[in-house]
Amino acid sequence: QVALVESGGGLVQPGGSLRLSCAASGSTFSINTINTMGWYRQAPGKERELVALITSGGSTNYATSAKGRFTISRDNAKSTVYLQMNSLKPEETAVYYCYAERVVSGTRYASWGQGTQVTVSS
């Protein structure tokens, strides 16, 4: 089991930028078995959706809406994942959740952060 703590959310004007951070903590074994980390978001009245993922090897996967504007990165030594968001739009107002997936003996274990609010508004 790992604990995920997000930071960096807040209020930003349309067209502005925010950088989200998410630090994972837990036993050394748990941390060392984290493969994929990333971000999902959930707007009011909508389902949670993928924003971006990154593997421990650096491979990335972005939602179509995020490509070209968002950049996901990861510091494995710090067990931290980042999401740089540029040119934000009002419709991207949502709670952003950090996600981590561990793989142990072929079984996947998912962990979620508590979420951080991002509000894009003038």
N, C-alpha and C positions, 0 to 999 in steps of 0.2 A: 504494500500500500504506500502511496505517495500523497503528500499534501501539496496543493498548488495554490499560490498566492499571487493574485494579479494586482497590478498598479498601473497608473498612467491615464485612466479614463478622465472624462470631464466634459466641459462645454467648449465647443469650438465653432467658429463661424463657417458657413459654407465656403469651400475652397481651401480651408485651413488644414493643418496637419496635427496629428497626435502620434505618440509612440507608446504602445502598451508593452509592459513587461510581465513575465510570469516566472516565478522561481519555484522549483520543485524541491521538496525536502522529504527525508525518510531515511530508512536504513541504507547502508552502502549497497547491499544486495538489491534493494528496490530501485535505487537510483541507477545502478549499473545495468538494470534490465529494461530501462526506458528505451524504446525505439523511436516511436513517432511522438512529436509534440506539435501543438498548433492552436488554432483559434476557431471558434464558432461564434455565431451571434444569434440573438433572438429579439426581434422587434415585437411590440405589443400586438397581440392577436395573431401572431404568425408562428410558424414552426422554427425550431432551431436549424440554422443552416451553416454549412462549411464556409469559412473564409479562406484559411490557408493552413497547410500542414508542412512539416519538415522532418525528415528522418535524421537519425544520428549521423548518417553519412553525408547529409547535406542536400539530399534530393527534396525538391519542393513540389507542392501541388496547390494551385490557386483556384478559387472560384472565378468564373469568367468575369464577374463584375469587379473583381479585385485586381486582375492582371493589368500591369502597367502603372498602377497607382499605389499598391500596397507591396511591401517587402517584408518577408518573414526571414528571421535569422536566429541563430542559436549559438550559445556558448556552452559547450558540453562540460567544460571544467567547472562552470558555475551552475550547471543544471538549469539554465535559464533560456527562455525563448522570448523573442521580441517581435513586435509587429509595428512597422512604420507605416502609417496611413497618411497619404497625401491626397489633395484635391477631394476632400470629404464632401459628401452630399447629404442633404437633410434626410433622405430616405435610408441613410445608413445609421440613423439613430437607433440604438439597440443596446441590450446588455451583451457584452462580449465575454465569452467564457474560454478559459484556458483548458486545454485537453492534453492528456498524456496517456500513451499506451505502452504497457509493458508486455513482453512476451516471455513466458516462463514454460519451458518444456512443451512448446507448441500451443499453449493456452494464452489468449489475449486478455489483459486486464486493463480496463479504462478508468481513468480518474478525471475528475472535473474540479475546476476552481469555483469559487463562490460567485464570480462574475463581477465585471466592472462596467459602470454605465458610461456610454458615449452618447452625447447629445450634440447634434449638428444643427445649429439654429442661429439666426441673426437676431 
